[in-house]
Amino acid sequence: MKATRYHSSTRQLVLAVAVLTVACTLVFAPDAYVPMLARSFMLWWAVLFAAIALIAGLRKQWWCSAASFASALLVLIQVRTPVMEPITLGNGHGLRIAHMNVWQPNEDRARAIATVVATDADLISVQEVSPEWAVALRSALAKDYPYHHIVPNTNCYGIALFSKRPFISVRTITIAGAPFIEAMVDVDGEAVRVFAVHATSPGSYAHFRRRNAQLTALAERIRSEPIPTLVIGDLNTVHWDGAYERFCARSGLRPINSPFTITWPSLGPFALIPLDHALLSGALRPTLLSSFEVSGSDHRGLLAEVRLDHAR
C-alpha cells in the first residue's frame, strides 16, 4: 500500500514539474522562431493547463492541480496587447472596410464574394488573390467598386483593394518580397491612408525573419508621414508576439481588434488565434469591429468602421 502511494505521489510530482516546465518555457524562452510558434497558441495552452488542473483536482491530486492552475495563470497573463483604441460612437467622417484572406485554392468564390459584399463596406481588402480569383473579383465587384487595384500572384501573396470611394492615389509597395497596397482615399474631402497587408507566414526560420523585416519596414514607412492611417490584413502574428508589439511601438498604430478576435484556422464561427488585424493612427477612431465567415477559407474576415475625429 505504501509503495502504491509512493508511486502515485511520484507520478503527481513528475506531472506537476512537467507542466510547470512547459509553462515557464513558454513564458521565459527568448523571442525566437520556435518559441514564437508555440506562444502563438497561448490562449489554448492556458485552457489546456486549466483543464489539467480541474481533472487533477477532481482526482484529489493536489500537487498536480496546483501546478497546473499556476501554469494556466502564468501563461494567461502573457496574452496582452499594445494599448487598444476603444470602440466608440460619435459623429464624423466614416469609412467602412472589409478584409478577407480567401485562401488561394478556395473555389467557393461566388459565396465568399457575396459574403463580403453583404458587409456594405466602402473598401474591400482581399488576400491570396490568384489570377482566377482576380477575374472573379473584378467581375463581381467592379460595378459597385469602380476604383480597384489588383496584384494577382500564384504564390498565395496576391492582393487586391476595391473601393467605392475615389483613390487620391494607389500603388503597390514591395517589402521583403511581399506586395502590399498603399492607397490614399478621399473621405468627404479629407485624405486617409489605407494599407492592405499580407505579411509572410513564418513557416520557417527564414520566413520568420522576413515577416519581422516586413513589419519593421512598414512601421518606418507609416511613421515617416503623419497622416491618419488604417492598416488591415493578415499580419501572420498575434498581439503578444514581440514582432507585433514592436510594430505598434515603431509605427504609432493602435489596434482595434482584441486578442479574442480570433480568425485562424477557421471552421465556421470558430478559430484558434488572431492572425488578422486592424490598426489605426492619427485622428481615426473606430466605431465598429467584427469578424465574419469567409466561405471556403481558412481565415475569418474582419469588418472595421472608422471615423475622423479631430476634436480629440
C-alpha positions as CSV (number, residue, x, y, z in Angstrom):
1,M,0.0,0.0,0.0
2,K,2.8,2.4,0.9
3,A,4.6,1.6,-2.3
4,T,1.4,2.4,-4.3
5,R,1.0,5.7,-2.6
6,Y,4.7,6.4,-3.2
7,H,4.4,5.7,-6.9
8,S,1.2,7.8,-7.1
9,S,2.9,10.8,-5.4
10,T,5.9,10.4,-7.6
11,R,3.7,10.5,-10.7
12,Q,1.9,13.5,-9.5
13,L,5.2,15.3,-8.8
14,V,6.6,14.4,-12.2
15,L,3.5,15.7,-13.9
16,A,3.5,18.8,-11.8
17,V,7.1,19.6,-12.7
18,A,6.5,18.8,-16.4
19,V,3.5,21.2,-16.6
20,L,5.4,24.0,-14.8
21,T,8.4,23.4,-17.1
22,V,6.3,23.7,-20.2
23,A,4.6,26.9,-18.9
24,C,7.9,28.5,-17.8
25,T,9.5,27.6,-21.2
26,L,6.5,29.3,-23.0
27,V,6.8,32.4,-20.9
28,F,10.5,32.9,-20.5
29,A,12.0,31.5,-23.7
30,P,13.7,34.1,-25.9
31,D,11.9,35.9,-28.7
32,A,13.0,33.4,-31.3
33,Y,11.4,31.3,-34.1
34,V,10.4,28.1,-32.3
35,P,9.2,29.8,-29.1
36,M,7.2,32.2,-31.2
37,L,5.3,29.4,-32.9
38,A,4.4,27.8,-29.5
39,R,3.5,31.1,-27.9
40,S,1.0,31.9,-30.8
41,F,-1.4,29.4,-29.0
42,M,-1.0,30.9,-25.5
43,L,-4.8,31.1,-25.0
44,W,-5.1,27.4,-25.7
45,W,-2.1,26.5,-23.6
46,A,-4.0,28.3,-20.7
47,V,-7.1,26.3,-21.5
48,L,-5.1,23.0,-21.5
49,F,-3.5,23.8,-18.2
50,A,-6.8,24.8,-16.6
51,A,-8.3,21.5,-17.8
52,I,-5.5,19.5,-16.3
53,A,-5.9,21.5,-13.0
54,L,-9.6,20.7,-13.0
55,I,-9.2,17.0,-13.7
56,A,-6.4,16.6,-11.2
57,G,-8.4,18.4,-8.6
58,L,-11.4,16.1,-9.1
59,R,-9.0,13.2,-8.6
60,K,-7.6,14.9,-5.4
61,Q,-4.1,15.1,-7.0
62,W,-3.4,18.4,-5.3
63,W,0.2,19.0,-6.3
64,C,-0.6,18.4,-9.9
65,S,-3.8,20.6,-9.7
66,A,-2.0,23.5,-8.0
67,A,0.9,23.4,-10.5
68,S,-1.4,23.3,-13.5
69,F,-3.6,26.1,-12.1
70,A,-0.4,28.2,-11.6
71,S,0.7,27.4,-15.1
72,A,-2.6,28.5,-16.6
73,L,-2.4,31.9,-14.8
74,L,1.3,32.3,-15.7
75,V,0.5,31.7,-19.4
76,L,-2.7,33.7,-19.5
77,I,-1.1,36.9,-18.2
78,Q,1.2,36.8,-21.2
79,V,-1.8,37.3,-23.5
80,R,-1.5,41.0,-23.7
81,T,-1.9,43.7,-26.4
82,P,-0.4,47.1,-27.0
83,V,-2.8,49.9,-25.9
84,M,-6.0,49.4,-27.8
85,E,-8.3,52.0,-29.2
86,P,-11.8,51.5,-27.7
87,I,-14.8,51.2,-30.0
88,T,-16.8,54.5,-29.7
89,L,-19.9,56.0,-31.2
90,G,-20.0,59.6,-32.5
91,N,-20.2,61.9,-35.4
92,G,-17.6,62.4,-38.0
93,H,-16.4,61.2,-41.4
94,G,-16.9,57.4,-41.7
95,L,-15.1,54.7,-43.6
96,R,-16.1,51.0,-43.6
97,I,-13.5,48.5,-44.7
98,A,-13.8,44.7,-45.0
99,H,-10.8,42.4,-45.1
100,M,-10.7,38.7,-46.2
101,N,-8.0,36.2,-46.8
102,V,-9.8,34.0,-49.3
103,W,-7.3,31.1,-49.3
104,Q,-5.9,30.7,-52.8
105,P,-7.1,27.2,-53.5
106,N,-10.6,28.1,-52.4
107,E,-13.1,27.5,-55.3
108,D,-16.2,28.7,-53.5
109,R,-15.6,32.2,-54.9
110,A,-19.1,33.3,-55.5
111,R,-20.3,32.7,-52.0
112,A,-17.1,34.3,-50.5
113,I,-17.6,37.4,-52.6
114,A,-21.3,37.6,-51.8
115,T,-20.5,37.5,-48.1
116,V,-18.1,40.4,-48.2
117,V,-20.5,42.4,-50.5
118,A,-23.2,42.0,-47.8
119,T,-21.0,43.9,-45.3
120,D,-21.7,47.1,-47.4
121,A,-18.1,48.1,-47.0
122,D,-16.7,51.2,-48.7
123,L,-13.4,49.3,-49.2
124,I,-12.7,45.6,-49.6
125,S,-9.2,44.2,-49.0
126,V,-8.5,40.7,-50.4
127,Q,-5.5,38.5,-49.9
128,E,-4.2,35.3,-51.6
129,V,-5.5,36.6,-54.9
130,S,-4.6,34.2,-57.7
131,P,-5.2,35.1,-61.4
132,E,-8.5,33.1,-61.1
133,W,-9.6,35.0,-58.0
134,A,-8.6,38.3,-59.7
135,V,-11.0,37.5,-62.6
136,A,-13.8,36.5,-60.2
137,L,-13.4,39.6,-58.0
138,R,-13.2,42.0,-60.9
139,S,-16.3,40.5,-62.5
140,A,-18.4,40.6,-59.3
141,L,-17.2,43.9,-57.7
142,A,-16.1,46.3,-60.5
143,K,-19.6,47.8,-61.0
144,D,-20.1,48.7,-57.3
145,Y,-16.4,49.2,-56.6
146,P,-15.2,51.1,-59.7
147,Y,-11.9,52.0,-58.1
148,H,-9.6,49.0,-57.6
149,H,-6.0,47.9,-57.6
150,I,-5.3,44.2,-58.2
151,V,-1.9,42.4,-57.9
152,P,-2.6,38.7,-58.6
153,N,0.0,36.0,-57.9
154,T,0.2,32.3,-57.8
155,N,2.3,32.1,-54.6
156,C,-0.5,32.9,-52.1
157,Y,0.6,36.5,-51.8
158,G,-1.6,38.1,-54.4
159,I,-3.5,41.1,-53.1
160,A,-6.3,43.5,-54.1
161,L,-8.1,46.5,-52.9
162,F,-11.6,47.6,-54.1
163,S,-13.2,50.9,-53.3
164,K,-16.5,52.8,-53.8
165,R,-14.6,56.0,-52.9
166,P,-12.1,57.6,-55.3
167,F,-8.5,56.9,-54.8
168,I,-6.4,60.0,-54.5
169,S,-3.5,57.7,-55.2
170,V,-2.9,53.9,-55.1
171,R,0.2,51.8,-55.6
172,T,1.9,48.5,-54.9
173,I,4.8,48.6,-52.5
174,T,7.0,45.6,-52.2
175,I,8.6,44.9,-48.9
176,A,11.0,42.0,-48.4
177,G,9.4,40.2,-51.3
178,A,5.7,40.7,-50.5
179,P,3.4,43.1,-52.3
180,F,1.3,45.5,-50.0
181,I,-1.1,48.1,-51.3
182,E,-0.9,51.7,-50.1
183,A,-3.9,53.9,-51.1
184,M,-4.9,57.4,-50.2
185,V,-8.7,57.5,-50.0
186,D,-11.0,60.6,-50.2
187,V,-13.2,60.6,-47.1
188,D,-15.5,63.5,-47.6
189,G,-12.8,65.7,-48.8
190,E,-10.0,64.5,-46.5
191,A,-7.3,62.1,-47.2
192,V,-7.0,58.8,-45.3
193,R,-4.1,56.4,-45.9
194,V,-5.0,52.7,-46.1
195,F,-2.6,49.8,-46.2
196,A,-3.8,46.4,-47.3
197,V,-1.2,44.0,-45.9
198,H,-0.4,40.3,-46.1
199,A,2.9,39.6,-44.2
200,T,4.9,36.4,-44.8
201,S,3.7,33.4,-43.0
202,P,6.5,32.4,-40.5
203,G,6.6,28.7,-41.6
204,S,10.4,28.5,-41.4
205,Y,13.1,30.5,-39.7
206,A,13.8,32.4,-43.0
207,H,10.2,33.3,-43.3
208,F,10.1,34.3,-39.6
209,R,12.9,36.8,-40.3
210,R,11.3,38.0,-43.5
211,R,7.9,38.7,-41.7
212,N,9.7,40.6,-38.9
213,A,11.6,42.6,-41.6
214,Q,8.4,43.4,-43.4
215,L,6.7,44.7,-40.2
216,T,9.7,46.8,-39.3
217,A,9.9,48.4,-42.7
218,L,6.2,49.0,-42.8
219,A,6.3,50.6,-39.4
220,E,9.0,53.0,-40.6
221,R,7.0,53.9,-43.7
222,I,3.9,54.7,-41.6
223,R,5.8,56.7,-39.1
224,S,7.5,58.8,-41.7
225,E,4.3,60.5,-42.8
226,P,1.9,61.7,-40.0
227,I,-1.3,61.0,-41.9
228,P,-4.4,59.3,-40.5
229,T,-3.8,55.7,-41.4
230,L,-5.7,52.4,-41.3
231,V,-3.8,49.1,-41.7
232,I,-5.8,46.0,-42.2
233,G,-4.8,42.5,-43.2
234,D,-3.3,39.2,-42.3
235,L,-0.1,40.1,-40.4
236,N,0.7,36.5,-39.6
237,T,1.4,37.4,-35.9
238,V,-0.5,37.7,-32.7
239,H,-0.9,40.5,-30.2
240,W,1.5,39.2,-27.6
241,D,4.3,38.4,-30.1
242,G,7.3,40.6,-29.8
243,A,7.2,41.5,-33.5
244,Y,3.7,42.8,-33.2
245,E,4.5,44.8,-30.1
246,R,7.5,46.4,-31.8
247,F,5.4,47.1,-34.9
248,C,2.9,49.1,-32.9
249,A,5.5,50.9,-30.9
250,R,7.5,51.9,-34.0
251,S,4.5,52.9,-36.2
252,G,2.4,54.6,-33.6
253,L,-0.6,52.4,-34.7
254,R,-3.3,51.4,-32.2
255,P,-5.0,48.0,-32.5
256,I,-8.8,47.9,-32.9
257,N,-9.2,44.1,-32.7
258,S,-8.6,42.3,-29.4
259,P,-6.6,39.1,-28.8
260,F,-10.0,37.4,-28.6
261,T,-11.0,38.4,-32.2
262,I,-9.7,35.0,-33.4
263,T,-9.6,34.4,-37.2
264,W,-7.3,31.4,-38.0
265,P,-7.6,28.5,-38.6
266,S,-11.3,29.0,-39.3
267,L,-14.1,26.4,-39.0
268,G,-17.4,28.3,-39.4
269,P,-17.7,30.7,-36.4
270,F,-14.7,29.1,-34.6
271,A,-11.0,29.8,-34.9
272,L,-7.9,29.5,-32.7
273,I,-5.6,32.6,-32.9
274,P,-5.9,36.2,-34.0
275,L,-3.7,36.4,-37.2
276,D,-5.8,39.1,-38.9
277,H,-5.6,42.7,-37.6
278,A,-7.0,46.2,-38.0
279,L,-5.0,49.1,-36.6
280,L,-5.2,52.9,-36.9
281,S,-3.4,56.1,-36.2
282,G,-3.9,59.8,-36.0
283,A,-7.4,61.2,-35.8
284,L,-9.1,58.0,-36.8
285,R,-11.4,56.4,-34.2
286,P,-13.1,53.0,-34.5
287,T,-16.9,52.7,-34.4
288,L,-17.2,49.0,-35.3
289,L,-15.1,45.9,-35.4
290,S,-16.4,42.4,-36.1
291,S,-15.4,39.2,-37.8
292,F,-17.3,37.2,-40.4
293,E,-17.1,33.8,-42.1
294,V,-15.5,33.6,-45.5
295,S,-16.9,30.6,-47.3
296,G,-14.2,28.0,-48.2
297,S,-11.4,30.0,-46.5
298,D,-9.1,29.0,-43.6
299,H,-9.5,32.6,-42.2
300,R,-12.4,34.6,-40.9
301,G,-12.8,38.1,-42.3
302,L,-12.7,41.4,-40.4
303,L,-15.0,44.3,-40.8
304,A,-13.9,47.7,-39.4
305,E,-15.5,51.1,-39.4
306,V,-13.6,54.2,-38.5
307,R,-14.3,57.9,-38.4
308,L,-12.1,61.0,-38.4
309,D,-12.3,62.9,-35.1
310,H,-10.0,65.9,-34.9
311,A,-11.7,67.1,-31.6
312,R,-9.7,64.5,-29.5
